[in-house]
Amino acid sequence: MRLLTLFFLLACVAGGALAAPAGVIDRLEIVATQDAYQGATPAGTAGPYVVITAIVHGRLDPAHPDNAAIVDLPLAPRDADGWVRYSTDATLLRPKHAKDARRVLFYDVVNRGGKLGQGVFIGGGALTDGAAPGEHFPSLLRRGYTVVWSGWQGDIALTGRGATAALGTRFPIATAADGTPLTGMSREEFIPDQAGDGSTLTLNHRPASLTDRSEVQFTARPAWRNADGLADYASTPAAAVTDWHYLTLPDGRVAVRFTPPAALPVAGGGTVVPDKGTIYSFVYRATEPRVAAIGFAAVRDLLHFLKTARADAQGQPNPLNDMKAAACARGSDCPAEPADNFDVVLGEGTSQSGRFLRDFLYLGFNRAATGQRVFDGLLAIIPGGRRTWTAVRFAQQGRWSRQHEDHFMQGDQFPFSYATFTDPVSGRHDGLLKRCEADNTCPKLMQIDGSFEWWGGRGSLNVTDGAGRDVVLPANVRYYLVPGTQHGGGGGVTTGLAKPPDAGSACRLPNSPVTMTPIERALLAALEAWVVHGTPPPPSAHPRVADGSATAPPAVPMAGTGQLSTLFVTEHAAGVPRLQLDKPYRQWVPAVDVDGNETAGIATPEVRVPLATYLGWNVRKAGHAEGEGCSAAGAMLPFAMDEASRPAGDPRAPLSARYKGRADYLARFDAATQALVRQRLLLPLDADHVYRANAAKVAPQLLPSP
């Protein structure tokens, strides 16, 4: 009887036949419901919002084909019905009264448990006791959205306090069929200036033995660079780390405490002393793998439940049922009795969360129990060409590859593009949308990357094949690049003065301040219009091989050339990467003008009317693996103020030769700002309160009046 109830509530109905779902929401446990922003009404909205803190208790059928991509799900503990149970945190931010809402559900994929989209798209302060979004911020709450966050990352613990704390999960541990622990080789990487105290590596998984060290391979190296200058694992010289021991932390996790070796071999001969940029690799036999890929199904089933279900399997009503009385997404010709609580589900994810969305689509999770789409529209922000290290045993979901750090992260192989084709390097035929194209569940999709993603994140492979040729993206996809940006963009060009790196920074050059978030907000509005009204979005804007705007790494005046994160066909065996060095992927970066500023993509006013050269790369300074790529940073190289202050050898024109004065600069900057508004790449509020406001702050010594 219980299973019949479950199927009645959440089964998919196709052609009048009842089909068993892949998963169900057994219980949506409401922990708390309270006024958002201390009861204040966000600016521009029709009424106040409330915050619902919840814990989602779900169940999955391990034999269902829609769950086949969940590695080790059949090896997870099962309940009396043979299903697998899990729990995740969830937070809902919804209009207090349905009359003030629209039937649009917005899902912000959390990043390491955090609500990154809150600051970018919602604004204001803390959800419960912070300030409401103000009149100068183009919050999506102005459009009557209901916003949802939920845990998906298997190694972020469930808290039950998702409104005020990280949103985590409780996923089961897989065991062998006879109930004995599973083990397997795993590799961890550690760089002192990235985390920790310089001599302690906290492991993602528990070692199978705290006393048997026979299979451990603990090595250190200054860089991933062999004698031929290639980033390889097997042929890069390394020193053994022999002085180490396991350490059990107060929270039960296991760490490795070690003493660095006295010297590290260098490719080509010689040695160097370990420093804060040294790469430590620890290969060990791990145990107790969590079924990490449940996170994809957890998102799929929660969103489908919130959109379509009247109650959970225990009979508790869906807290969003009253949204049937809200205004429909398109605003007119609304059905009198809508079947679902929402007309449209939009999703967004930034960095790790954007990579999650790429995996979500690639693994086929955009198909809901009814055969409908889960997401109607998606905005993937700065994932580059990568996915996540999730759908494998002994996943490490927090890691992401760069030129120096975590270079050999799993989830970083073909396919890279939304287009489906035969890879000229590996010979595989695939694409991120291959599965959803087969069952007609692909969403309308936008991806936006910054310059760093092309230098450090395989970004060019979104729009070119492995041989370096342009590819044609599907009609439901748009791809954009914002030039001159580091990972996530900066805080905006304000004074125009370069801020030297902090003493603790690993980078040699000042970071790039060029901002991306105003463009992201405009693209989200365009995505809604595309999904709801069929309004074509702005065309893709990115470097292309055909017109020369995608190029090999160029030399930049006063900086040289950045370090590209190279890639080869790679397999992982016994925990370590096995590269086929005769099968490299051809990658490109954005071409630059005579100043070193990039020429293709959505150029913000800061780059269109520049005060400096803005780069999507930076380099590490002495004491931090000097000369290697500096994590996720971009760089800023200021123009000289006048001829007298221009450094010797700097071919770039000074500010005094570029602009007639402050008024001329502001006029040009305003024209560039207005152009973006006309192209629907910038919202009017951001034009006024981000770009124009920042331009007014330019230091007078750089641009004197008039």
RODRENFI-860206 format. One record per residue (C-alpha): x, y, z; residue number from 1. Coordinates in pm, whole numbers, plus 50000, padded with zeros to 5 digits. Last residue first. Example, Ala and Ser with C-alpha at 12.3 -4.5 7.8 and 13.67 -1.06 7.14 Angstrom:
RODRENFI-860206
51367  49894  50714  2
51230  49550  50780  1
END
This chain:
RODRENFI-860206
53773  56887  48271  706
53908  56772  48503  705
54198  56542  48585  704
54206  56177  48481  703
54469  55971  48659  702
54539  56217  48939  701
54164  56265  48977  700
54117  55901  49083  699
53826  55736  48906  698
53524  55739  49137  697
53273  55868  48878  696
53343  55560  48667  695
53226  55339  48954  694
52884  55506  48976  693
52842  55490  48598  692
52929  55119  48596  691
52756  54989  48906  690
52462  55205  49007  689
52359  55356  48675  688
52427  55078  48426  687
52336  54824  48693  686
51992  54978  48734  685
51948  54992  48356  684
52021  54621  48311  683
52318  54523  48094  682
52355  54278  47806  681
52019  54362  47654  680
52197  54498  47342  679
52060  54846  47410  678
52187  54828  47768  677
52532  54723  47643  676
52546  55021  47408  675
52444  55258  47689  674
52746  55150  47893  673
52987  55202  47603  672
52843  55551  47548  671
52877  55625  47920  670
53243  55525  47917  669
53309  55747  47618  668
53144  56043  47789  667
53319  55971  48119  666
53660  55960  47950  665
53600  56285  47763  664
53481  56457  48081  663
53788  56340  48274  662
54039  56470  48023  661
54124  56467  47657  660
54156  56089  47675  659
54399  55847  47516  658
54718  56054  47500  657
54696  56166  47865  656
54617  55808  47965  655
54955  55688  47842  654
54996  55499  47512  653
55119  55143  47547  652
55468  55060  47417  651
55617  55023  47768  650
55991  54973  47719  649
56095  55247  47958  648
55816  55322  48200  647
55563  55596  48113  646
55573  55865  48382  645
55689  56153  48161  644
55466  56044  47875  643
55153  56072  48087  642
54940  55880  48338  641
55101  55545  48262  640
54860  55267  48180  639
54794  55022  48461  638
54871  54648  48425  637
54590  54452  48590  636
54589  54076  48641  635
54363  53772  48655  634
54355  53522  48938  633
54216  53170  48961  632
54530  52991  49090  631
54842  53184  48994  630
54987  53015  48687  629
55350  52912  48744  628
55632  53166  48721  627
55750  53130  49079  626
55634  52819  49265  625
55518  53031  49563  624
55839  53163  49719  623
55894  53402  49431  622
55568  53513  49269  621
55301  53312  49094  620
55168  53434  48764  619
54840  53597  48663  618
54580  53522  48398  617
54261  53665  48254  616
54434  53994  48184  615
54328  54358  48202  614
54551  54624  48044  613
54483  54955  48209  612
54255  55260  48221  611
54028  55114  47958  610
53724  55236  47766  609
53603  54907  47612  608
53759  54708  47897  607
53587  54894  48183  606
53280  54951  47964  605
53237  54571  47965  604
53347  54380  47656  603
53108  54097  47577  602
53325  53867  47367  601
53627  53935  47149  600
53916  54187  47161  599
54123  54110  47466  598
54337  54388  47607  597
54712  54358  47552  596
54754  54724  47461  595
54817  54652  47093  594
54501  54440  47082  593
54457  54091  47223  592
54342  53750  47098  591
54140  53535  47339  590
54290  53195  47428  589
54302  52875  47226  588
54329  52506  47303  587
54446  52212  47094  586
54391  51893  47295  585
54695  51670  47319  584
54702  51302  47216  583
55068  51194  47190  582
55110  51262  47561  581
54859  50991  47649  580
54827  51068  48019  579
54769  50816  48297  578
54630  50993  48603  577
54667  50827  48944  576
54418  50660  49177  575
54485  50302  49075  574
54397  50397  48717  573
54277  50733  48588  572
54265  50791  48213  571
54384  51100  48031  570
54364  51236  47678  569
54582  51541  47705  568
54523  51889  47847  567
54718  52211  47893  566
54638  52480  48146  565
54790  52780  47967  564
55057  52978  48151  563
55053  53349  48071  562
55278  53532  47828  561
55491  53843  47878  560
55382  54106  48129  559
55498  54456  48024  558
55330  54431  47682  557
55135  54105  47640  556
55272  53806  47448  555
55000  53594  47295  554
54881  53245  47394  553
54765  53081  47069  552
54466  53250  46914  551
54089  53295  46916  550
53996  53635  46770  549
54147  53525  46438  548
53822  53550  46243  547
53775  53178  46180  546
53925  53070  46512  545
53649  53238  46707  544
53655  53432  47032  543
53321  53472  47211  542
52982  53640  47179  541
52675  53422  47133  540
52376  53618  47010  539
52164  53816  47256  538
51853  53616  47345  537
51569  53540  47104  536
51231  53618  47264  535
51041  53290  47296  534
50812  53442  47558  533
50875  53230  47867  532
51204  53056  47788  531
51371  53334  47589  530
51237  53610  47813  529
51361  53420  48118  528
51703  53374  47960  527
51722  53745  47875  526
51659  53834  48239  525
51930  53586  48341  524
52161  53739  48082  523
52118  54083  48234  522
52209  53954  48579  521
52516  53777  48443  520
52635  54093  48267  519
52610  54285  48596  518
52809  54005  48765  517
53114  54013  48540  516
53343  54277  48691  515
53689  54386  48578  514
53907  54430  48891  513
54202  54227  48756  512
54442  54131  49033  511
54773  54311  49086  510
55070  54107  48960  509
55302  53859  49136  508
55040  53624  49279  507
55075  53396  49583  506
54908  53649  49809  505
55009  53670  50174  504
55167  54014  50143  503
54859  54141  49962  502
54891  54195  49588  501
54941  54558  49484  500
54618  54752  49428  499
54624  54916  49087  498
54461  55258  49071  497
54162  55297  48844  496
53968  55452  49130  495
53669  55227  49061  494
53715  54937  48820  493
53479  54665  48940  492
53481  54412  49224  491
53653  54145  49022  490
53539  53870  48792  489
53428  53520  48886  488
53759  53364  48788  487
53967  53652  48652  486
53832  53884  48388  485
53982  54071  48094  484
53722  53960  47842  483
53366  53848  47926  482
53296  53538  47716  481
52950  53426  47606  480
52794  53101  47483  479
52432  53059  47373  478
52262  52721  47341  477
51916  52615  47219  476
52018  52635  46852  475
52300  52385  46906  474
52657  52518  46894  473
52855  52509  46570  472
53217  52407  46619  471
53529  52612  46543  470
53842  52407  46478  469
54120  52359  46735  468
54193  51991  46681  467
54013  51902  47004  466
53698  52073  46883  465
53615  52439  46927  464
53332  52623  47104  463
53322  52474  47453  462
53682  52361  47408  461
53790  52726  47431  460
53710  52727  47802  459
53963  52458  47900  458
53970  52599  48256  457
54291  52792  48320  456
54350  53019  48022  455
54005  53005  47863  454
53830  53006  48202  453
54048  53298  48307  452
53901  53512  48029  451
53556  53490  48182  450
53287  53239  48106  449
52915  53267  48043  448
52701  52969  47952  447
52342  52999  47837  446
52091  52718  47792  445
51741  52656  47675  444
51663  52322  47831  443
51715  51976  47682  442
51445  51721  47764  441
51371  51587  47415  440
51459  51223  47498  439
51761  51184  47268  438
51855  51552  47287  437
51868  51517  47665  436
52121  51236  47636  435
52351  51399  47379  434
52345  51739  47545  433
52698  51735  47689  432
52832  51587  47368  431
52962  51251  47247  430
53142  51055  46978  429
53481  50934  47105  428
53788  50929  46880  427
54012  51060  47158  426
54170  51346  46964  425
53936  51415  46671  424
53635  51405  46908  423
53333  51289  46714  422
53048  51536  46748  421
52768  51650  46978  420
52756  52023  47051  419
52719  52125  47415  418
53098  52118  47433  417
53353  51961  47669  416
53296  51592  47600  415
53574  51492  47653  414
53781  51503  47973  413
53795  51705  48293  412
53572  51508  48528  411
53878  51392  48722  410
54122  51653  48851  409
54467  51631  48693  408
54569  51996  48739  407
54456  52021  49099  406
54656  52347  49121  405
54921  52458  48871  404
54735  52507  48542  403
54389  52477  48695  402
54159  52185  48771  401
53875  52186  49018  400
53839  52005  49351  399
53538  52033  49581  398
53365  51724  49449  397
53632  51473  49542  396
53468  51143  49447  395
53583  50812  49594  394
53383  50609  49340  393
53295  50813  49035  392
53006  51037  48930  391
53126  51339  49129  390
53455  51493  49014  389
53276  51775  48835  388
53254  51909  48478  387
53504  52121  48289  386
53508  52332  47974  385
53491  52661  48162  384
53251  52648  48458  383
53230  53029  48475  382
52850  53070  48502  381
52601  52812  48377  380
52260  52973  48316  379
51985  52717  48264  378
51632  52726  48121  377
51340  52486  48126  376
51493  52284  48408  375
51338  51954  48518  374
51216  51872  48169  373
50917  51646  48148  372
50931  51266  48120  371
50690  51239  48411  370
50960  51128  48654  369
51186  51417  48551  368
51444  51417  48270  367
51710  51682  48330  366
51919  51413  48502  365
52068  51269  48183  364
52434  51239  48282  363
52541  51521  48050  362
52272  51756  48174  361
52354  51721  48543  360
52726  51715  48458  359
52704  52058  48294  358
52488  52178  48583  357
52745  52061  48839  356
53016  52248  48647  355
52809  52562  48691  354
52786  52486  49063  353
53164  52447  49089  352
53196  52789  48918  351
52853  52953  48944  350
52519  52778  48902  349
52185  52893  48770  348
51850  52726  48720  347
51512  52823  48577  346
51188  52632  48631  345
50883  52757  48442  344
50507  52722  48470  343
50499  52666  48844  342
50252  52509  49089  341
50136  52265  48825  340
49801  52176  48665  339
49692  52534  48620  338
49325  52606  48690  337
49222  52937  48533  336
49495  52923  48272  335
49685  53253  48232  334
49625  53449  47913  333
49863  53717  48043  332
50172  53753  48262  331
50399  53506  48082  330
50496  53333  48405  329
50142  53292  48532  328
50021  53513  48813  327
49991  53324  49140  326
49692  53108  49235  325
49869  52785  49145  324
50140  52915  49374  323
49921  52800  49664  322
50075  52454  49640  321
50418  52588  49736  320
50441  52430  50083  319
50371  52085  49928  318
50125  51917  50160  317
50227  51640  50403  316
50078  51309  50287  315
50370  51088  50387  314
50470  51044  50024  313
50499  51420  49981  312
50200  51631  49885  311
50045  51818  49593  310
50328  51740  49355  309
50410  51930  49034  308
50666  52209  49071  307
50797  52144  49420  306
50817  51771  49352  305
50993  51813  49018  304
51242  52045  49184  303
51309  51803  49468  302
51339  51500  49239  301
51597  51643  49000  300
51802  51807  49276  299
51823  51483  49475  298
51892  51287  49157  297
52204  51493  49090  296
52320  51476  49452  295
52289  51097  49453  294
52615  51120  49255  293
52813  51114  49581  292
52740  50761  49694  291
52993  50792  49979  290
53301  50576  49957  289
53389  50399  50284  288
53755  50316  50216  287
54074  50466  50081  286
54401  50308  49972  285
54658  50585  49934  284
54812  50829  49687  283
54934  51159  49833  282
55059  51427  49593  281
55226  51742  49728  280
55265  52038  49492  279
55505  52308  49613  278
55367  52662  49596  277
55455  52757  49954  276
55818  52655  49903  275
56024  52339  49871  274
56394  52409  49802  273
56505  52369  49443  272
56708  52104  49262  271
56914  52063  48948  270
56841  51900  48616  269
56616  51936  48311  268
56296  51899  48511  267
56368  52013  48865  266
56431  51782  49158  265
56296  51892  49499  264
56509  51948  49808  263
56498  51900  50187  262
56178  51699  50185  261
55873  51857  50351  260
55783  51727  50701  259
55441  51569  50723  258
55105  51555  50902  257
54841  51362  50706  256
54478  51417  50798  255
54188  51193  50894  254
53836  51314  50959  253
53668  51236  51290  252
53563  51593  51374  251
53844  51623  51632  250
54105  51532  51368  249
54274  51191  51343  248
54639  51232  51238  247
54823  51001  51002  246
55202  51018  50987  245
55478  51168  50776  244
55856  51178  50724  243
55921  51003  50394  242
55806  51252  50131  241
55959  51123  49808  240
56097  51381  49566  239
55947  51441  49224  238
56044  51453  48857  237
55755  51484  48609  236
55743  51174  48390  235
55441  50996  48541  234
55217  51296  48604  233
55260  51505  48291  232
55238  51877  48221  231
55478  51905  47929  230
55800  52110  47933  229
55998  51838  47755  228
56191  51753  48072  227
55864  51715  48264  226
55644  51985  48415  225
55372  51954  48678  224
55539  52196  48919  223
55771  52223  49221  222
55739  51852  49309  221
55648  51650  49619  220
55567  51282  49662  219
55372  51048  49890  218
55291  50709  49736  217
55111  50492  49991  216
55061  50125  49910  215
55273  49979  50192  214
55167  50230  50457  213
54962  49990  50670  212
54896  50156  51008  211
54597  50386  50962  210
54429  50135  50732  209
54155  50176  50472  208
54227  50549  50477  207
53917  50765  50529  206
53829  50990  50241  205
53867  51359  50158  204
54201  51376  50337  203
54326  51676  50533  202
54688  51756  50439  201
54894  51911  50716  200
55239  52065  50668  199
55176  52409  50523  198
54925  52522  50784  197
54615  52446  50581  196
54495  52568  50245  195
54601  52707  49906  194
54944  52844  50000  193
55058  52500  50119  192
54965  52309  49802  191
54797  51971  49860  190
54676  51696  49630  189
54488  51380  49718  188
54490  51055  49523  187
54263  50755  49575  186
54317  50380  49552  185
54021  50161  49632  184
53834  50006  49921  183
53479  49885  49974  182
53387  49773  50325  181
53223  49431  50372  180
52847  49398  50339  179
52847  49092  50114  178
52755  49300  49808  177
53044  49535  49882  176
52963  49857  50067  175
52848  50201  49959  174
52812  50474  50222  173
52479  50655  50227  172
52419  51025  50165  171
52339  51283  50432  170
52359  51621  50269  169
52457  51982  50317  168
52333  52337  50288  167
52578  52560  50472  166
52430  52774  50746  165
52168  53045  50797  164
51874  52940  50581  163
52003  52583  50548  162
51983  52511  50919  161
51913  52136  50926  160
52291  52089  50914  159
52357  51801  50674  158
52730  51756  50622  157
52911  51871  50307  156
53099  51568  50169  155
52818  51449  49943  154
52761  51777  49764  153
52394  51820  49672  152
52238  52046  49934  151
51939  52257  49842  150
51858  52613  49738  149
51524  52738  49608  148
51399  53079  49498  147
51038  53176  49424  146
51037  53456  49168  145
50809  53759  49180  144
51000  53962  48921  143
51127  54215  49175  142
51268  53915  49360  141
51518  53894  49073  140
51697  54181  49244  139
51800  54473  49025  138
51980  54661  49307  137
51941  55037  49352  136
51613  55020  49544  135
51745  54786  49810  134
51737  54412  49869  133
51608  54353  50224  132
51850  54404  50512  131
51954  54099  50709  130
51769  53899  50973  129
51626  53598  50791  128
51778  53592  50445  127
52110  53751  50536  126
52170  54075  50350  125
52032  54239  50039  124
52093  54117  49687  123
51896  53858  49497  122
52091  53785  49177  121
52462  53819  49254  120
52467  53812  49634  119
52221  53527  49664  118
52366  53339  49370  117
52661  53220  49575  116
52439  53044  49829  115
52698  52828  50005  114
52709  52450  50052  113
53032  52402  49861  112
52869  52609  49586  111
52491  52592  49603  110
52293  52554  49281  109
52052  52849  49265  108
51710  52720  49158  107
51452  52972  49035  106
51084  52879  49022  105
50862  53103  48807  104
50485  53103  48866  103
50471  53471  48949  102
50416  53599  49300  101
50236  53879  49485  100
49897  53703  49480  99
50073  53396  49622  98
50130  53579  49950  97
50454  53552  50148  96
50655  53556  49827  95
50904  53269  49842  94
51257  53199  49963  93
51294  52822  50002  92
51585  52656  50180  91
51680  52289  50156  90
51911  52053  50342  89
51949  51704  50201  88
51853  51351  50308  87
51907  51003  50161  86
51728  50669  50137  85
51791  50385  49893  84
51501  50163  49783  83
51452  49789  49832  82
51106  49828  49987  81
51232  49742  50336  80
51506  50004  50308  79
51830  49967  50116  78
52197  50020  50203  77
52405  50143  49906  76
52570  49900  49664  75
52311  49949  49386  74
52381  50326  49410  73
52753  50264  49353  72
52784  50521  49071  71
52465  50717  49010  70
52457  50720  48629  69
52201  50437  48621  68
51943  50641  48814  67
51712  50701  48516  66
51739  50328  48442  65
51563  50239  48769  64
51728  49954  48960  63
51856  50163  49251  62
51507  50308  49311  61
51570  50628  49503  60
51419  50767  49823  59
51421  51121  49953  58
51408  51303  50285  57
51434  51676  50223  56
51516  51890  50525  55
51356  52232  50541  54
51401  52600  50619  53
51124  52812  50469  52
51197  53182  50430  51
50917  53433  50376  50
50888  53726  50137  49
50710  54061  50155  48
50497  54225  49885  47
50469  54344  49526  46
50844  54371  49483  45
51040  54679  49374  44
51242  54710  49691  43
51232  54404  49915  42
50955  54420  50179  41
51079  54419  50537  40
50955  54139  50762  39
51285  54082  50940  38
51454  54033  50601  37
51251  53717  50534  36
50959  53631  50759  35
50979  53289  50915  34
50902  52924  50844  33
51104  52663  51030  32
51209  52297  51017  31
50965  52182  50749  30
51040  51816  50678  29
50967  51735  50316  28
50904  51362  50338  27
50928  51068  50100  26
51029  51279  49804  25
51034  51017  49533  24
51285  50862  49295  23
51316  50683  48964  22
50941  50692  48919  21
50729  50385  48840  20
50519  50423  48527  19
50139  50449  48522  18
49996  50429  48173  17
49754  50689  48036  16
49980  50782  47747  15
50254  50879  47989  14
50191  50933  48358  13
50496  50967  48574  12
50458  50860  48929  11
50487  51113  49207  10
50180  51092  49428  9
50021  50777  49298  8
50357  50602  49289  7
50424  50681  49652  6
50077  50573  49757  5
50116  50245  49571  4
50448  50199  49745  3
50281  50239  50084  2
50000  50000  50000  1
END
